[in-house]
Amino acid sequence: MDQIFDFEAVRKHRDRAAPRLERITPVLDELAARLLDRLDDTTQTFATALDFGGRGAIAPALRARGMQVVSADVSPRLAAQAGGEPLVITSENFGLEERKFDLIAAHFSLHWINDLPGALIQLRRALNPKGLLLASMPALGTLAELRTALLTAEEALTGAVSPRVSPFPDLRDCAGLLQRAGFSLPVADAEDITFLYADPLALLHELRDAGETNAVHARSRKFTRRALFPAALAALPMHADRYMITLRMAVLTGWAS
């Protein structure tokens, strides 16, 4: 398995984000609500739940629904403050007990995993029979404006480019991944959410505060040209006199059999 992402970098980024997380809590809570709305579409009762990387946006909502919740994260600090019983994930072998949970909610936490099919298999095995997986992740198209602006600006400044925005899965592949992992009734859908910024630098701050800065293995380790980010941010598209960025939020649902 090719190592696209640097697991230790992901852990460090999320650990450093822990004390700043409250700055983006409203965004995380809104996105979590869109994911958990799917629970209203089923009459199934869930007693035990795994909050996988929810950063405090998932566990309180599940506990409010009467569930016992374990909060897992690669960051010990985020696991401790997520709102459930903390569980630290130390590698991409999650070490989850089989057939333990009725529900697993993985909220924007799977897109830094190198072996996504393997991760989904592990989550399915951690579900009780007829248990439900709800997962959200950024799909292809997310941060497309920033990706294009950075590539164009870096090539103009240096004559070369390096990966600065994570690769994201294509929505068309997501349901297939669930099916390959053994889930029944796999469904993947997406919605485009537009963020508007008066100051585009706020976008970079929010990515940092969420622990979502670059953890691609092939990222440049050299000092970034001082002119790169100002040039790229200035080139972002505008809407209503604001700088525009797109999040394509994919929601995956599947049942354990």
Kinemage of the C-alpha trace (Angstrom):
@kinemage 1
@onewidth
@group {chain A} dominant
@subgroup {mainchain}
@vectorlist {calphas} color= white
{ca met a 1} P 0.000 0.000 0.000
{ca asp a 2} L 1.473 3.321 -1.086
{ca gln a 3} L 1.774 5.799 1.759
{ca ile a 4} L 0.102 8.943 0.430
{ca phe a 5} L -0.380 10.499 3.848
{ca asp a 6} L 1.951 10.964 6.804
{ca phe a 7} L 0.152 9.464 9.822
{ca glu a 8} L 2.446 11.152 12.345
{ca ala a 9} L 1.913 14.542 10.694
{ca val a 10} L -1.861 14.052 10.866
{ca arg a 11} L -1.591 13.253 14.579
{ca lys a 12} L 0.557 16.321 15.263
{ca his a 13} L -1.727 18.630 13.305
{ca arg a 14} L -4.799 17.418 15.183
{ca asp a 15} L -3.019 17.595 18.546
{ca arg a 16} L -1.976 21.195 17.880
{ca ala a 17} L -5.510 22.048 16.792
{ca ala a 18} L -7.059 20.840 20.058
{ca pro a 19} L -6.735 24.129 22.022
{ca arg a 20} L -7.942 26.173 19.022
{ca leu a 21} L -10.886 24.007 18.065
{ca glu a 22} L -13.523 26.264 19.612
{ca arg a 23} L -12.815 28.825 16.889
{ca ile a 24} L -14.409 26.564 14.298
{ca thr a 25} L -16.922 24.735 16.521
{ca pro a 26} L -19.950 26.298 14.763
{ca val a 27} L -18.761 24.988 11.390
{ca leu a 28} L -18.026 21.495 12.733
{ca asp a 29} L -21.386 21.380 14.534
{ca glu a 30} L -23.303 22.431 11.416
{ca leu a 31} L -21.597 19.809 9.291
{ca ala a 32} L -22.149 17.162 11.985
{ca ala a 33} L -25.854 18.008 12.093
{ca arg a 34} L -26.069 17.399 8.335
{ca leu a 35} L -24.498 13.967 8.848
{ca leu a 36} L -26.586 12.971 11.863
{ca asp a 37} L -29.801 14.009 10.127
{ca arg a 38} L -29.522 10.587 8.449
{ca leu a 39} L -30.443 8.994 11.786
{ca asp a 40} L -33.931 10.429 11.421
{ca asp a 41} L -34.400 8.283 8.315
{ca thr a 42} L -34.313 5.026 10.287
{ca thr a 43} L -36.396 3.530 13.082
{ca gln a 44} L -33.433 1.471 14.292
{ca thr a 45} L -32.465 1.947 17.932
{ca phe a 46} L -28.784 2.489 18.725
{ca ala a 47} L -27.473 1.948 22.253
{ca thr a 48} L -23.707 2.043 21.720
{ca ala a 49} L -21.809 4.312 19.361
{ca leu a 50} L -18.278 5.023 18.209
{ca asp a 51} L -17.460 8.644 17.460
{ca phe a 52} L -14.488 8.264 15.104
{ca gly a 53} L -12.590 11.547 14.944
{ca gly a 54} L -15.574 13.836 15.509
{ca arg a 55} L -13.631 16.611 17.298
{ca gly a 56} L -16.393 17.307 19.809
{ca ala a 57} L -19.149 17.695 17.204
{ca ile a 58} L -20.478 14.115 17.307
{ca ala a 59} L -20.293 12.577 20.796
{ca pro a 60} L -22.475 15.177 22.600
{ca ala a 61} L -25.170 14.851 19.922
{ca leu a 62} L -25.176 11.055 20.202
{ca arg a 63} L -25.229 11.168 23.989
{ca ala a 64} L -28.217 13.510 23.774
{ca arg a 65} L -29.950 10.718 21.836
{ca gly a 66} L -29.306 8.331 24.764
{ca met a 67} L -26.289 6.453 23.419
{ca gln a 68} L -23.171 5.332 25.245
{ca val a 69} L -20.321 6.816 23.224
{ca val a 70} L -16.638 6.025 22.759
{ca ser a 71} L -14.648 8.841 21.108
{ca ala a 72} L -11.675 7.653 19.052
{ca asp a 73} L -9.030 9.913 17.544
{ca val a 74} L -5.426 9.738 16.403
{ca ser a 75} L -4.827 12.773 18.634
{ca pro a 76} L -4.822 11.988 22.371
{ca arg a 77} L -5.891 15.584 23.111
{ca leu a 78} L -8.844 15.484 20.742
{ca ala a 79} L -9.901 12.043 21.981
{ca ala a 80} L -9.881 13.358 25.549
{ca gln a 81} L -12.026 16.401 24.807
{ca ala a 82} L -14.424 14.913 22.237
{ca gly a 83} L -17.181 14.129 24.723
{ca gly a 84} L -17.175 10.336 24.948
{ca glu a 85} L -14.999 7.713 26.572
{ca pro a 86} L -11.581 8.458 24.969
{ca leu a 87} L -9.830 5.943 22.751
{ca val a 88} L -6.515 6.826 21.091
{ca ile a 89} L -5.846 5.371 17.629
{ca thr a 90} L -2.097 4.795 17.283
{ca ser a 91} L -1.888 3.489 13.699
{ca glu a 92} L -4.020 2.658 10.686
{ca asn a 93} L -4.631 -0.678 12.372
{ca phe a 94} L -7.305 0.770 14.634
{ca gly a 95} L -7.411 -2.142 17.094
{ca leu a 96} L -11.185 -1.905 17.529
{ca glu a 97} L -13.079 -4.676 19.284
{ca glu a 98} L -15.273 -6.619 16.881
{ca arg a 99} L -19.076 -6.401 17.106
{ca lys a 100} L -19.001 -3.723 19.792
{ca phe a 101} L -21.056 -0.812 18.431
{ca asp a 102} L -24.549 -0.325 17.055
{ca leu a 103} L -23.517 2.886 15.304
{ca ile a 104} L -20.245 4.335 14.026
{ca ala a 105} L -20.110 8.001 13.031
{ca ala a 106} L -16.884 8.990 11.260
{ca his a 107} L -17.103 12.745 10.772
{ca phe a 108} L -14.414 14.174 8.463
{ca ser a 109} L -11.815 11.741 9.788
{ca leu a 110} L -11.235 9.147 7.049
{ca his a 111} L -9.753 11.327 4.310
{ca trp a 112} L -6.234 11.144 5.794
{ca ile a 113} L -6.235 7.322 5.782
{ca asn a 114} L -3.914 5.608 3.306
{ca asp a 115} L -5.873 2.347 3.151
{ca leu a 116} L -9.455 3.579 3.002
{ca pro a 117} L -10.936 0.200 1.956
{ca gly a 118} L -9.103 -1.441 4.864
{ca ala a 119} L -10.341 1.245 7.262
{ca leu a 120} L -13.931 0.663 6.175
{ca ile a 121} L -13.520 -3.091 6.697
{ca gln a 122} L -12.249 -2.452 10.232
{ca leu a 123} L -15.224 -0.207 10.977
{ca arg a 124} L -17.674 -2.779 9.609
{ca arg a 125} L -16.162 -5.470 11.812
{ca ala a 126} L -16.541 -3.185 14.849
{ca leu a 127} L -20.285 -2.948 14.209
{ca asn a 128} L -22.867 -5.300 15.648
{ca pro a 129} L -25.015 -7.165 13.115
{ca lys a 130} L -27.450 -4.632 11.588
{ca gly a 131} L -25.241 -1.804 12.865
{ca leu a 132} L -24.954 1.412 10.859
{ca leu a 133} L -21.962 3.357 9.570
{ca leu a 134} L -22.380 7.079 8.950
{ca ala a 135} L -19.326 8.763 7.472
{ca ser a 136} L -18.626 12.196 6.068
{ca met a 137} L -15.559 13.228 4.109
{ca pro a 138} L -14.450 15.851 1.621
{ca ala a 139} L -14.900 14.544 -1.906
{ca leu a 140} L -13.176 15.480 -5.140
{ca gly a 141} L -13.951 19.136 -5.837
{ca thr a 142} L -13.262 20.253 -2.269
{ca leu a 143} L -10.829 23.192 -2.131
{ca ala a 144} L -10.566 23.012 -5.922
{ca glu a 145} L -10.265 26.794 -6.101
{ca leu a 146} L -7.371 26.807 -3.631
{ca arg a 147} L -5.635 23.873 -5.316
{ca thr a 148} L -5.718 25.588 -8.709
{ca ala a 149} L -4.602 28.939 -7.310
{ca leu a 150} L -1.647 27.407 -5.457
{ca leu a 151} L -0.467 25.356 -8.437
{ca thr a 152} L -0.679 28.365 -10.757
{ca ala a 153} L 1.085 30.715 -8.346
{ca glu a 154} L 3.850 28.243 -7.423
{ca glu a 155} L 4.605 27.410 -11.042
{ca ala a 156} L 4.800 31.127 -11.887
{ca leu a 157} L 7.136 31.817 -8.957
{ca thr a 158} L 9.399 28.750 -9.044
{ca gly a 159} L 8.774 26.872 -12.268
{ca ala a 160} L 7.782 23.778 -10.253
{ca val a 161} L 4.867 22.607 -8.112
{ca ser a 162} L 4.427 20.470 -4.994
{ca pro a 163} L 1.250 18.958 -3.490
{ca arg a 164} L -0.286 21.428 -1.048
{ca val a 165} L -3.911 20.250 -0.984
{ca ser a 166} L -4.845 16.685 -0.117
{ca pro a 167} L -6.200 14.378 -2.827
{ca phe a 168} L -9.858 13.542 -2.203
{ca pro a 169} L -11.903 10.512 -3.325
{ca asp a 170} L -14.327 10.766 -6.218
{ca leu a 171} L -17.940 10.458 -5.071
{ca arg a 172} L -18.528 7.800 -7.744
{ca asp a 173} L -16.020 5.553 -5.960
{ca cys a 174} L -17.396 5.954 -2.432
{ca ala a 175} L -20.409 3.629 -2.665
{ca gly a 176} L -18.182 1.067 -4.354
{ca leu a 177} L -15.724 1.279 -1.467
{ca leu a 178} L -18.536 0.564 0.990
{ca gln a 179} L -19.650 -2.404 -1.073
{ca arg a 180} L -16.092 -3.755 -1.287
{ca ala a 181} L -15.837 -3.465 2.506
{ca gly a 182} L -18.905 -5.684 2.912
{ca phe a 183} L -21.583 -3.132 3.805
{ca ser a 184} L -25.185 -3.733 2.816
{ca leu a 185} L -27.325 -1.053 1.160
{ca pro a 186} L -24.348 1.250 0.530
{ca val a 187} L -25.248 4.838 -0.345
{ca ala a 188} L -23.019 7.804 -1.091
{ca asp a 189} L -24.291 11.284 -1.836
{ca ala a 190} L -22.808 14.749 -1.699
{ca glu a 191} L -23.661 18.396 -1.443
{ca asp a 192} L -21.579 21.413 -2.320
{ca ile a 193} L -21.213 23.929 0.505
{ca thr a 194} L -19.801 27.344 -0.335
{ca phe a 195} L -17.726 29.331 2.149
{ca leu a 196} L -17.237 33.050 1.596
{ca tyr a 197} L -14.390 35.066 3.141
{ca ala a 198} L -13.805 38.791 3.307
{ca asp a 199} L -10.164 37.952 4.097
{ca pro a 200} L -8.979 34.761 2.337
{ca leu a 201} L -6.247 34.305 4.959
{ca ala a 202} L -9.054 33.256 7.312
{ca leu a 203} L -9.431 30.093 5.223
{ca leu a 204} L -5.872 29.019 6.016
{ca his a 205} L -6.396 29.801 9.699
{ca glu a 206} L -9.555 27.672 9.781
{ca leu a 207} L -7.810 24.738 8.123
{ca arg a 208} L -5.049 25.004 10.736
{ca asp a 209} L -7.547 25.296 13.604
{ca ala a 210} L -9.330 22.154 12.364
{ca gly a 211} L -6.081 20.180 12.125
{ca glu a 212} L -6.450 19.989 8.349
{ca thr a 213} L -3.116 21.347 7.171
{ca asn a 214} L -1.008 19.493 4.606
{ca ala a 215} L -0.034 15.947 5.633
{ca val a 216} L 0.738 14.537 2.191
{ca his a 217} L 3.951 12.498 2.262
{ca ala a 218} L 5.227 14.162 -0.911
{ca arg a 219} L 4.741 17.680 0.464
{ca ser a 220} L 7.686 20.035 0.135
{ca arg a 221} L 9.881 20.322 3.232
{ca lys a 222} L 11.532 23.488 1.930
{ca phe a 223} L 10.665 26.991 3.095
{ca thr a 224} L 7.718 28.343 1.119
{ca arg a 225} L 8.296 31.459 -0.927
{ca arg a 226} L 6.836 34.384 1.021
{ca ala a 227} L 4.944 35.554 -2.058
{ca leu a 228} L 3.234 32.210 -2.735
{ca phe a 229} L 0.215 32.321 -0.465
{ca pro a 230} L -0.615 36.018 -0.991
{ca ala a 231} L -0.490 35.463 -4.759
{ca ala a 232} L -2.621 32.318 -4.586
{ca leu a 233} L -5.210 33.733 -2.191
{ca ala a 234} L -5.586 36.879 -4.283
{ca ala a 235} L -6.439 34.666 -7.271
{ca leu a 236} L -9.358 32.872 -5.587
{ca pro a 237} L -12.711 33.386 -7.325
{ca met a 238} L -15.080 36.022 -5.942
{ca his a 239} L -18.776 35.941 -5.144
{ca ala a 240} L -20.678 38.890 -3.670
{ca asp a 241} L -17.352 40.641 -2.997
{ca arg a 242} L -16.132 37.675 -0.997
{ca tyr a 243} L -13.494 35.039 -1.752
{ca met a 244} L -15.181 31.726 -2.496
{ca ile a 245} L -14.170 28.195 -1.497
{ca thr a 246} L -16.135 24.971 -2.028
{ca leu a 247} L -16.503 22.003 0.298
{ca arg a 248} L -18.016 18.965 -1.420
{ca met a 249} L -19.292 17.006 1.559
{ca ala a 250} L -19.753 13.326 0.799
{ca val a 251} L -21.970 11.296 3.150
{ca leu a 252} L -21.576 7.527 3.183
{ca thr a 253} L -24.049 5.130 4.808
{ca gly a 254} L -23.889 1.370 5.011
{ca trp a 255} L -25.233 -1.428 7.185
{ca ala a 256} L -23.312 -4.314 8.709
{ca ser a 257} L -24.784 -7.711 7.992
